[in-house]
Amino acid sequence: MKRQNRFLRKLFIKLFRLDEWHYSGHRDKEYAQYTVKIINNLIERDKKISGHIIEIGCGLGDIIGYIKAGRNKKMGLDLEQKVVYAAGILHPDTQFRKGSFGNVRNQEVYCLIMINLLHFIDPDYTKREIKKILENNKVEYVVLDELRGTEKTSYRYECHGDEILGEQYIACYQSKRINAAQGANRHIIIYKKVN
Ligand SMILES: C[S@@+](CC[C@H](N)C(=O)[O-])C[C@H]1O[C@@H](n2cnc3c(N)ncnc32)[C@H](O)[C@@H]1O
C-alpha cells in the first residue's frame, strides 16, 4: 500500500492555498478505498484491459493514484492546475492534467470514474457533458457515486446514474451503503455499456 504522505499534503495546501478538504487522503475516505478495490477487482478479472482509466475531478489522486495500472494507462483530470501539479508529485505513477469533461475526446476508455464530483454540478450540464463523452469515445465502464439522505446537507444533487447515462449503460455492481458527510450516505455504482 502506498504511503499517504500527510506532510506533503499539508505543505501543498499551505503553499498552493488548496482547499483544506484535500488534507483527507485515501486511507481517511472509505468511499475512495472501496472505489479503488472494486475497480482493481474489475481489472484483475478482465486481465488484459484495452483503453484508459480516466478520473474526472481527481483531486490529489486518492482514487486514480491507487488503481493498479501502468502510468500510460491511467489519467486524472481536475479543473485546478495546482491540484494536478501536487497530485503528480504524490503519484508519479499516474498522469495528471488540468481538464474536465470536454478533455475526454476520441479515446478508448476502459473505465471513466466520477466520484464525489457530480453532487455540486448542475445535473443538466453534467448530463450534456457526459452524453458528449459517451458519444465521442468508446467507454466500457462508468463508475460514479449516488447519494441518499441529502435533504439537510450541503450536497446539492444526489446524482442518478440511470438518468445521466441513459439506456446504453446498466448498473452491474452496487456497493454497500457508505457514510458521506453530514449524515448522508452513498453507494458506489459500476455501470457497464450494453453491447
Ligand atoms: C470533492 S473533490 C473529490 C476528489 C476525488 N474525486 C476524491 O474523491 O478524492 C472534487 C474535485 O473535483 C474538482 N472539480 C470540480 N469541478 C470540476 C469539473 N467540472 N471538472 C473537473 N474537476 C472538477 C475539484 O477541483 C476537486 O479537486
The ligand as an SDF file (V2000), in Angstrom:
LIG
                    3D

 27 29  0  0  0  0  0  0  0  0999 V2000
  -14.5420   16.8140   -3.6520 C   0  0  0  0  0  0  0  0  0  0  0  0
  -13.0900   16.6960   -4.6560 S   0  0  0  0  0  0  0  0  0  0  0  0
  -13.0660   14.9420   -4.9980 C   0  0  0  0  0  0  0  0  0  0  0  0
  -11.7010   14.4480   -5.4140 C   0  0  0  0  0  0  0  0  0  0  0  0
  -11.6300   12.9390   -5.6670 C   0  0  0  0  0  0  0  0  0  0  0  0
  -12.6070   12.5180   -6.6650 N   0  0  0  0  0  0  0  0  0  0  0  0
  -11.8350   12.1890   -4.3680 C   0  0  0  0  0  0  0  0  0  0  0  0
  -12.9650   11.7660   -4.1030 O   0  0  0  0  0  0  0  0  0  0  0  0
  -10.8710   12.0450   -3.6150 O   0  0  0  0  0  0  0  0  0  0  0  0
  -13.6780   17.3510   -6.1760 C   0  0  0  0  0  0  0  0  0  0  0  0
  -12.5550   17.7150   -7.1230 C   0  0  0  0  0  0  0  0  0  0  0  0
  -13.1460   17.9520   -8.3910 O   0  0  0  0  0  0  0  0  0  0  0  0
  -12.5890   19.1120   -8.9720 C   0  0  0  0  0  0  0  0  0  0  0  0
  -13.6320   19.6570   -9.8580 N   0  0  0  0  0  0  0  0  0  0  0  0
  -14.7360   20.3590   -9.5310 C   0  0  0  0  0  0  0  0  0  0  0  0
  -15.4960   20.6080  -10.6090 N   0  0  0  0  0  0  0  0  0  0  0  0
  -14.8520   20.0260  -11.6550 C   0  0  0  0  0  0  0  0  0  0  0  0
  -15.1320   19.9230  -13.0340 C   0  0  0  0  0  0  0  0  0  0  0  0
  -16.2310   20.4670  -13.5900 N   0  0  0  0  0  0  0  0  0  0  0  0
  -14.2300   19.2640  -13.8170 N   0  0  0  0  0  0  0  0  0  0  0  0
  -13.1150   18.7250  -13.2980 C   0  0  0  0  0  0  0  0  0  0  0  0
  -12.8040   18.7820  -11.9840 N   0  0  0  0  0  0  0  0  0  0  0  0
  -13.6540   19.4260  -11.1750 C   0  0  0  0  0  0  0  0  0  0  0  0
  -12.1880   19.9900   -7.8080 C   0  0  0  0  0  0  0  0  0  0  0  0
  -11.1240   20.8580   -8.1540 O   0  0  0  0  0  0  0  0  0  0  0  0
  -11.7750   18.9520   -6.7440 C   0  0  0  0  0  0  0  0  0  0  0  0
  -10.3980   18.6820   -6.7960 O   0  0  0  0  0  0  0  0  0  0  0  0
  1  2  1  0
  2  3  1  0
  2 10  1  0
  3  4  1  0
  4  5  1  0
  5  6  1  0
  5  7  1  0
  7  8  2  0
  7  9  1  0
 10 11  1  0
 11 12  1  0
 11 26  1  0
 12 13  1  0
 13 14  1  0
 13 24  1  0
 14 15  1  0
 14 23  1  0
 15 16  2  0
 16 17  1  0
 17 18  1  0
 17 23  2  0
 18 19  1  0
 18 20  2  0
 20 21  1  0
 21 22  2  0
 22 23  1  0
 24 25  1  0
 24 26  1  0
 26 27  1  0
M  CHG  2   2   1   9  -1
M  END
$$$$
